[in-house]
Amino acid sequence: MKRIMIALACALTAPLAFAQTSTPTTAQKTTAIQPTTTTKETITTYTAGTVTTYEPGKTIVVKSGEGPVSFALGTTARIVNGAGNVVKSALKPGQRVRVYYTGTGDTRAVEHVVVED
């Protein structure tokens, strides 16, 4: 009877002795997203000719071998002479110029105008 009591006591206490407490674990997975970069090549071209009309800060129309070509002048467009100095006077009809721009058709953006005279 003693053996049964000891065996029974051991059987009841054994699960408590070997019981493990569990702690909840949370795992976070962080994924880094690489930003995509795009590069766009811009080609600058020019049209040479004579000024037919000029509105400072707005438009310039140049008569070239292709006929009259109209350009919209943005705020960044600058007018310089052959040495690269900024021209302070307004362009006059008949002046020879080179208009450097990017884009084609209606999307031409003037970078600068060089006065050749």
MOKAPE-V655954 format. One line per field, one symbol per residue. ss: DSSP state (@ for helix, = for strand, . for the rest). psi: psi as a letter, one per 20 degrees, with the letter a starting at -180 (. if undefined). burial: b if it has 24 or more other C-alpha atoms within 12 Angstrom, else e. A space follows every 50 residues. Layout:
ss->???
psi->???
burial->???
This chain:
ss->.@@@@@@@@@@@@@@@@@.........................======= =====...======..======.....====....=.........===== ==..@@@.=======..
psi->hhhgggggghhhighhhjpppqppppppppppppqppqpppppprqpqbq pgqpopifqpppoahiappppppahipqprahijqpphqqqqpipprpop rqrrcikpopgrppph.
burial->eeeeeeeeeeeeeeeeeeeeeeeeeeeeeeeeeeeeeeeeeeeeebbbbb bbbbeeeebbbbbeeeeebbbbbeeebbbbeeeeeeeeeebeeebbbbbb bbeeeeebbbbbbbbee
